[in-house]
Amino acid sequence: MIKLSPVLDGLGTYPFVRLEAARARLRAAGTEIIDFGMGEPREETPQFIREALAAAIQPLAPYPSAVGLPDLRAAIAAWTGRRFGAALDPDTQVIPTLGSKEAVFSLAHVFGGDQVVIPQPAYPVYDRGARFAGKEIVELPLREADGWLPDLGAIDWSRVSILWLNYPNNPTGATAPLEFYAEAAALARRHGFVLASDEAYSELYFGDEAPQSALQLDDLGNVAVLNTLSKRSSMPGYRAGFVAGDPEIVAALKKYRPNVGVAPPEVLQRAAIAAWNEETHVTEVRARYREKRDLLLPALESMGLRSAGGDASFFLWMEGSDALAARWLERGVIVAPGSFFGPAGAGYLRFALVPPLEAIERAIELIRD
């Protein structure tokens, strides 16, 4: 028999693979499917980005550089300056990544320390990347009563390699104030671990104030911020993201990444340059998600479901049971049970606002029945 990695062998099925099995069963039965389960944008990628990709196609595509194109690093640094007031050196403080997921997974392979601290509930890849790196997982509970912010005083930081934060938060939609980032970064510098701030949903919000970022801190020592174009610019398949922050962290990633072959292809980097340099389409994307939220949220509340989350990301985090999700599944309406994000998610449901408006209207009819 072929021997598997004990980590791989010991993992359960990735939560969202279970949803794919449910989709296959529904398709085989001829059931109409309306899918709020996967947080994958389905908006059309703006035409100017597609044109930039097409224009970058050459007769021969060379191997991409692990550090990314200078023009892309400059575009990312310029965007973070406009958006957050961050003065980043594109040569030492920015590295493009193949989306943010690969960077999330690999970060625990790069830095020392025995433990990775992960919020609970959370995006599953923080946990899985740490396990493959041989790290011990320490869970940091998030609670609704605390605004889905963790108690940073509840951890012994002496053995920690990485603290993962994720705001706007998946799955809850909560945001974090700058004071919280400052407290976490001070702990990171004091104890020598990496504060990894996953900010993939920073540009999707429904309130009047844009979410804050760890890049707004005066001192970026021990801080790594991850972001991506997947949500902001409806580019999930382009796999265009970045890590930015402490030059020492970026230098470590520059040393690590040539070994694993995850540099984004140049044509995708050219498309990413176009996307980071333009903001009008982002405003339009936010407006479309707001329209979907304004349709679905009141309908769910009218059925007795309570909104338990924050005012950002493209998720609704509602109080509800796995049993309710299972009943809706039989009608073809797929939502993600909160338990997919760990035990602390039990008793909640996550709705990704990705179906078109007409599909959301149809889903409301089906679940009202």
C-alpha positions as CSV (number, residue, x, y, z in Angstrom):
1,M,0.0,0.0,0.0
2,I,1.1,3.6,-0.7
3,K,2.0,5.4,2.5
4,L,0.4,8.8,3.0
5,S,1.7,11.7,5.0
6,P,0.3,11.1,8.5
7,V,-1.0,14.7,8.4
8,L,-2.9,14.1,5.2
9,D,-4.1,10.7,6.4
10,G,-5.5,12.2,9.6
11,L,-7.4,15.1,8.0
12,G,-11.1,14.9,7.6
13,T,-12.7,15.9,4.3
14,Y,-12.2,19.5,3.5
15,P,-15.5,21.1,4.6
16,F,-16.5,22.6,1.3
17,V,-15.8,19.3,-0.6
18,R,-18.8,18.0,1.3
19,L,-20.9,20.7,-0.4
20,E,-19.7,19.6,-3.8
21,A,-20.9,16.1,-3.0
22,A,-24.3,17.6,-2.1
23,R,-24.4,19.6,-5.4
24,A,-23.6,16.4,-7.4
25,R,-26.5,14.6,-5.7
26,L,-28.9,17.5,-6.3
27,R,-27.9,17.8,-10.0
28,A,-28.4,14.0,-10.5
29,A,-31.9,14.4,-9.0
30,G,-32.6,17.3,-11.4
31,T,-33.1,19.7,-8.4
32,E,-32.7,23.4,-9.0
33,I,-29.6,24.6,-7.1
34,I,-29.1,28.0,-5.5
35,D,-25.7,28.1,-3.9
36,F,-24.8,30.4,-1.0
37,G,-22.3,27.9,0.3
38,M,-19.0,28.7,-1.4
39,G,-17.5,32.2,-1.0
40,E,-16.5,32.3,-4.6
41,P,-17.4,35.5,-6.5
42,R,-19.5,35.0,-9.6
43,E,-19.6,38.6,-10.8
44,E,-18.1,39.2,-14.2
45,T,-14.4,40.1,-14.2
46,P,-14.2,43.7,-15.5
47,Q,-13.4,43.9,-19.2
48,F,-10.4,46.2,-18.8
49,I,-8.7,43.5,-16.6
50,R,-9.5,40.8,-19.2
51,E,-8.0,43.0,-21.9
52,A,-4.9,43.6,-19.9
53,L,-4.5,39.8,-19.6
54,A,-5.0,39.3,-23.3
55,A,-2.5,42.0,-24.2
56,A,0.1,40.4,-22.0
57,I,0.1,37.1,-23.9
58,Q,3.4,36.6,-25.6
59,P,4.7,33.9,-28.1
60,L,6.9,32.5,-25.2
61,A,6.1,32.9,-21.6
62,P,9.2,32.7,-19.4
63,Y,9.3,31.3,-15.9
64,P,8.0,34.0,-13.6
65,S,10.2,35.5,-11.0
66,A,9.5,34.5,-7.4
67,V,9.7,38.1,-6.3
68,G,7.1,39.4,-8.8
69,L,7.3,42.0,-11.5
70,P,8.6,45.4,-10.3
71,D,5.6,47.1,-11.9
72,L,3.2,44.9,-9.9
73,R,5.0,45.5,-6.6
74,A,4.9,49.2,-7.3
75,A,1.1,49.0,-8.1
76,I,0.4,47.2,-4.8
77,A,2.5,49.7,-2.8
78,A,0.7,52.6,-4.5
79,W,-2.7,51.0,-3.7
80,T,-1.9,50.4,-0.1
81,G,-0.7,54.0,0.1
82,R,-4.0,55.3,-1.3
83,R,-6.2,53.0,0.7
84,F,-4.4,52.8,4.0
85,G,-1.8,55.6,4.0
86,A,0.9,53.0,4.2
87,A,4.4,54.0,2.9
88,L,5.7,50.7,1.7
89,D,8.9,50.1,-0.2
90,P,7.9,47.9,-3.1
91,D,11.3,46.3,-3.3
92,T,11.5,45.2,0.3
93,Q,8.0,45.2,1.8
94,V,5.8,43.7,-0.9
95,I,5.7,40.3,-2.6
96,P,3.0,39.1,-5.0
97,T,1.5,35.7,-4.4
98,L,-0.6,33.2,-6.3
99,G,-3.8,34.3,-4.6
100,S,-3.7,34.5,-0.8
101,K,-4.6,30.9,-0.1
102,E,-1.1,29.5,-1.0
103,A,0.5,32.2,1.1
104,V,-1.9,31.3,4.0
105,F,-1.0,27.6,3.7
106,S,2.8,28.1,3.4
107,L,3.5,30.7,6.0
108,A,3.8,28.2,8.9
109,H,6.5,26.4,6.9
110,V,8.7,29.5,6.8
111,F,8.9,30.7,10.5
112,G,10.1,29.0,13.7
113,G,8.1,28.4,16.8
114,D,6.0,25.4,17.8
115,Q,2.5,26.8,17.8
116,V,0.2,28.6,15.4
117,V,-2.7,30.5,17.0
118,I,-5.9,30.4,15.0
119,P,-9.2,32.2,15.6
120,Q,-12.2,29.9,16.1
121,P,-14.4,29.9,14.1
122,A,-12.1,30.4,11.1
123,Y,-11.2,29.8,7.5
124,P,-10.0,26.1,7.5
125,V,-6.6,26.7,5.7
126,Y,-5.0,28.4,8.7
127,D,-5.3,25.1,10.6
128,R,-4.3,22.9,7.7
129,G,-1.3,24.8,6.7
130,A,0.0,24.7,10.2
131,R,-0.6,21.0,10.6
132,F,1.3,20.2,7.4
133,A,4.2,22.3,8.8
134,G,4.2,20.2,12.0
135,K,3.0,23.0,14.2
136,E,0.7,22.6,17.2
137,I,-2.6,24.4,16.9
138,V,-3.8,26.8,19.6
139,E,-7.4,28.0,19.2
140,L,-8.3,31.5,20.1
141,P,-12.1,31.7,20.6
142,L,-14.2,34.4,19.0
143,R,-17.5,35.2,20.6
144,E,-20.4,37.2,19.5
145,A,-20.7,39.0,22.8
146,D,-17.1,40.4,22.3
147,G,-17.9,41.5,18.7
148,W,-16.0,38.5,17.4
149,L,-12.7,39.9,18.7
150,P,-10.4,37.5,20.6
151,D,-9.0,37.9,24.1
152,L,-5.3,38.3,23.3
153,G,-4.5,38.0,27.0
154,A,-5.7,34.4,27.1
155,I,-2.6,32.9,25.3
156,D,0.9,32.0,26.5
157,W,2.9,33.5,23.6
158,S,6.3,32.1,24.4
159,R,6.2,29.2,21.9
160,V,4.1,30.9,19.2
161,S,5.2,31.0,15.5
162,I,2.2,32.8,14.0
163,L,-1.0,34.5,15.2
164,W,-3.6,34.6,12.5
165,L,-6.1,37.4,12.4
166,N,-8.8,37.8,9.7
167,Y,-10.8,41.0,9.5
168,P,-13.2,41.6,7.9
169,N,-13.8,38.2,9.3
170,N,-14.8,35.0,7.4
171,P,-17.3,33.7,8.5
172,T,-18.7,36.4,10.8
173,G,-18.3,39.6,8.8
174,A,-16.9,41.4,11.8
175,T,-14.2,44.1,11.6
176,A,-11.3,45.1,13.9
177,P,-10.3,48.5,15.2
178,L,-6.7,49.8,14.7
179,E,-6.2,49.7,18.5
180,F,-6.7,45.9,18.4
181,Y,-4.1,45.5,15.6
182,A,-1.7,47.6,17.6
183,E,-2.1,45.4,20.7
184,A,-1.5,42.3,18.6
185,A,1.5,43.7,16.8
186,A,3.1,44.8,20.1
187,L,2.7,41.2,21.4
188,A,4.3,39.9,18.2
189,R,7.4,42.1,18.6
190,R,7.6,41.3,22.4
191,H,7.5,37.5,21.9
192,G,9.1,37.2,18.4
193,F,6.2,35.7,16.4
194,V,4.5,36.8,13.2
195,L,1.2,38.7,13.2
196,A,-0.4,37.5,10.0
197,S,-3.4,39.6,9.1
198,D,-5.6,38.1,6.3
199,E,-7.5,41.0,4.9
200,A,-9.0,39.4,1.8
201,Y,-12.4,41.1,2.3
202,S,-11.1,44.6,3.2
203,E,-12.8,46.2,0.2
204,L,-16.3,44.6,0.7
205,Y,-18.3,46.4,3.4
206,F,-21.8,47.8,3.9
207,G,-21.3,50.5,6.6
208,D,-20.1,54.1,6.0
209,E,-16.6,53.5,7.2
210,A,-14.1,51.3,5.3
211,P,-12.5,48.6,7.4
212,Q,-9.1,49.3,8.9
213,S,-5.9,47.4,8.2
214,A,-2.8,46.4,10.1
215,L,-0.9,48.3,7.4
216,Q,-2.1,51.5,9.1
217,L,0.2,50.8,12.1
218,D,3.1,53.1,12.6
219,D,5.4,50.1,13.3
220,L,5.1,47.1,10.9
221,G,7.7,45.1,12.7
222,N,6.6,41.4,12.8
223,V,3.5,42.2,10.8
224,A,2.5,40.5,7.5
225,V,-0.7,41.6,5.8
226,L,-2.2,39.4,3.1
227,N,-4.7,40.6,0.5
228,T,-6.1,39.4,-2.8
229,L,-8.0,40.6,-5.9
230,S,-10.3,37.6,-5.8
231,K,-13.1,39.4,-4.0
232,R,-12.3,43.1,-4.6
233,S,-12.0,42.7,-8.4
234,S,-14.0,39.5,-9.0
235,M,-10.9,37.7,-10.1
236,P,-11.0,34.3,-8.2
237,G,-9.4,32.3,-11.0
238,Y,-6.6,34.8,-11.6
239,R,-5.0,33.9,-8.3
240,A,-3.6,37.4,-7.7
241,G,-2.6,38.4,-4.1
242,F,0.2,39.8,-2.0
243,V,2.0,39.7,1.3
244,A,3.2,43.1,2.6
245,G,4.7,44.5,5.8
246,D,7.9,43.8,7.7
247,P,10.9,43.7,5.3
248,E,12.3,40.7,7.3
249,I,9.2,38.7,6.7
250,V,9.2,39.6,3.0
251,A,12.8,38.6,2.7
252,A,12.1,35.2,4.3
253,L,9.3,34.6,1.8
254,K,11.7,35.6,-1.1
255,K,14.0,32.9,0.1
256,Y,11.3,30.3,0.6
257,R,9.1,30.8,-2.5
258,P,11.6,29.8,-5.3
259,N,11.7,26.3,-3.7
260,V,7.9,25.7,-4.1
261,G,7.2,27.2,-7.6
262,V,4.2,29.4,-6.7
263,A,5.2,32.6,-8.5
264,P,2.2,34.0,-10.4
265,P,2.5,33.8,-14.2
266,E,3.5,37.1,-15.8
267,V,0.2,37.4,-17.8
268,L,-1.7,37.2,-14.5
269,Q,0.6,39.8,-12.9
270,R,-0.1,42.2,-15.8
271,A,-3.8,41.8,-15.2
272,A,-3.3,42.4,-11.5
273,I,-1.4,45.6,-12.2
274,A,-4.5,46.9,-14.1
275,A,-6.8,45.9,-11.3
276,W,-4.8,47.5,-8.4
277,N,-4.6,50.7,-10.4
278,E,-8.3,51.2,-10.8
279,E,-11.0,51.8,-8.2
280,T,-14.3,52.6,-10.0
281,H,-15.0,48.9,-10.6
282,V,-14.5,48.2,-6.8
283,T,-17.2,50.7,-5.9
284,E,-19.5,49.0,-8.4
285,V,-18.8,45.6,-7.0
286,R,-19.6,46.8,-3.4
287,A,-22.9,48.2,-4.7
288,R,-23.9,44.9,-6.2
289,Y,-23.2,43.0,-3.0
290,R,-25.1,45.7,-1.0
291,E,-28.1,45.2,-3.3
292,K,-28.0,41.4,-2.7
293,R,-27.7,41.9,1.1
294,D,-30.6,44.4,1.2
295,L,-32.7,41.8,-0.5
296,L,-31.7,38.7,1.4
297,L,-31.2,39.9,5.0
298,P,-34.7,41.4,5.6
299,A,-36.2,38.2,4.2
300,L,-34.2,36.0,6.5
301,E,-35.0,38.2,9.5
302,S,-38.7,38.0,8.6
303,M,-38.5,34.2,8.9
304,G,-37.1,34.6,12.4
305,L,-33.4,34.3,11.7
306,R,-31.2,36.7,13.6
307,S,-28.2,38.4,12.1
308,A,-25.2,37.6,14.4
309,G,-22.3,39.0,12.4
310,G,-20.7,42.3,11.4
311,D,-21.2,44.7,8.5
312,A,-18.4,43.7,6.1
313,S,-17.2,40.9,3.8
314,F,-19.8,39.4,1.4
315,F,-21.2,37.0,4.0
316,L,-24.3,37.0,6.2
317,W,-23.7,35.2,9.5
318,M,-27.1,34.2,10.8
319,E,-28.2,32.3,13.9
320,G,-29.4,28.9,12.7
321,S,-28.9,25.2,13.0
322,D,-27.3,22.5,10.9
323,A,-30.7,20.8,10.7
324,L,-32.2,24.0,9.1
325,A,-29.4,24.0,6.6
326,A,-30.1,20.3,5.8
327,R,-33.8,21.0,5.3
328,W,-33.0,23.9,2.9
329,L,-30.5,21.6,1.1
330,E,-33.3,19.3,0.1
331,R,-35.0,22.2,-1.6
332,G,-31.8,23.0,-3.5
333,V,-30.7,26.0,-1.4
334,I,-27.2,25.5,-0.2
335,V,-25.7,27.4,2.8
336,A,-22.6,26.7,4.8
337,P,-23.3,25.4,8.3
338,G,-21.3,27.3,10.9
339,S,-19.7,24.1,12.1
340,F,-17.7,24.0,8.8
341,F,-15.6,26.7,10.5
342,G,-15.0,24.8,13.7
343,P,-16.9,24.0,16.9
344,A,-17.4,27.7,17.8
345,G,-19.4,28.1,14.6
346,A,-22.1,25.7,15.7
347,G,-25.5,27.3,15.9
348,Y,-24.9,29.7,13.0
349,L,-25.2,29.6,9.2
350,R,-23.1,31.5,6.7
351,F,-24.6,32.9,3.5
352,A,-22.2,34.0,0.7
353,L,-23.9,36.7,-1.3
354,V,-22.7,35.3,-4.6
355,P,-25.8,34.2,-6.5
356,P,-27.4,36.7,-8.8
357,L,-30.4,38.8,-7.6
358,E,-33.0,36.7,-9.4
359,A,-31.6,33.5,-7.9
360,I,-31.7,35.1,-4.4
361,E,-35.4,36.0,-5.0
362,R,-36.1,32.4,-5.9
363,A,-34.2,31.1,-2.9
364,I,-36.3,33.3,-0.6
365,E,-39.5,31.7,-2.1
366,L,-38.1,28.2,-1.6
367,I,-37.0,28.6,2.0
368,R,-40.2,30.4,2.9
369,D,-42.1,27.3,1.8
